[in-house]
Amino acid sequence: MLLAIVENGEKRLTMSAYNHATLIEQDQHQMHGLHHPSRAKNIAMIERGDGVWLYSTDGKKILDAMAGLWNVNIGWGNRELPKVAYDQMMDLPYNSGFAGMSNPPSAMLADKLAGFFRPYMNFTYFTSGGSESTETSFKTARFYWRQLGRTEKTKIISRLNGYHGITMAAMSATGISKYHTMFGPLVDGFIHVPEGNPYRYNGDMREGETVAQAAARALEEAIIREGPETVAAFISEPVMGAGGVMIPDDGYFDLVQAICKKYEVLFIVDEVICGFARTGEWFGSHVYDIHPDIMQFAKGVTSGYIPLGGMHLSDEIRDVVLNAPADQSWMHGFTYSGHAAACAVALANIDIIEREGMLENSKTMGARLLDGLQGLADEFPNIDNARGVGLLAAFDVVKSVESREPDEPTAGVISDLALEMGVRARPLLGGTIAFSPPLCITADEVDFVVNTMGDAITRAGG
């Protein structure tokens, strides 16, 4: 039943009081992402959010230091975006975006994004999320080379521990083995190379090489081994997210871009996590001076208030698409591409990020968060490698600083204890605990995250 309540002088509708136990029982009929029954026993049943805070049906208040799934950039409880969605839905919630039809919000968003990422990128295809964006990028790379008569250029090179989604081709590019184990074999034509992790590099290094040089060499060797005439594209996140919040070694992307140009390999940058002010710049590519051929986005474009993603193309690739013969059209599409309500929300979301100074807050609060995490690394002998860029940060739980051997079980315990004490962080591969709070976070809230994590480490035997 819906109830009308007044909050800060504003009338809104809400559901009547939930019965927590009943909801937990009902939820047993739902299959969740990364599903296993052990993860569904004591779930947090969230009923509302406000700023950086989540509130559960059993009365808990949790600071969501992961912003949902790296995506609620402007924070929870915003009243403007739902109104934008409502107003658009009352006029036109959706219409087919296939060739021959469009709608005002998708046209306006495409225009807003033209040149927004890079001046030479003025053409966007909209999807419903990150995995669809990845699939679209791969197919477009193949389409481009086929139109140029180079039909053998089909292979995709990605990085170990990189994450690009978990549909079949996206999963095949994702370099995290636990996502492959029960769904193999992978799609043919996907190759993984070392990721250039400056803390724990897993590739071959020659005397005198930096990690950036060794990782770039690994990419070049893979292209030569496969045959440059067979490699369509290389894909990379600016800052690796789900694979462990890996900050690239200095100079890595300069070397990678030169290699891609040398061997005529398209460079796809995956901005799904890093985009829309998460890194303190509009995109992670702006931090590392990345100039790709294709850019893909999702998550922060609407701050998670409604699903939307997309793919940006360079003007060169755009022209190839537009000049293709009719019988060789770009025969790709999704039902919800250019969703009217989603695009309207995205326009308003970008405006909020600009208007409320969230780029600068991401920088300043990110620096404060990183300073606090570094303090934990200085205090505790099993915490190391505090790192971050903007409000995307992490530290590693290790068995010893000297060995750098990850301690994933303890990282899980620390995360669970922190959640009990009111902070949601995310344990990842390699003993990493990740943080990506909403960009509206305040100094006091950052300090609460750091202090709570310190208490959790202490209780875990840190």
Summary of the structure (lengths in Angstrom):
residues: 462
radius of gyration: 22.4
end to end distance: 47.1
largest distance: 68.9
contacts: 1598
relative contact order: 0.14
helix: 40%
strand: 19%
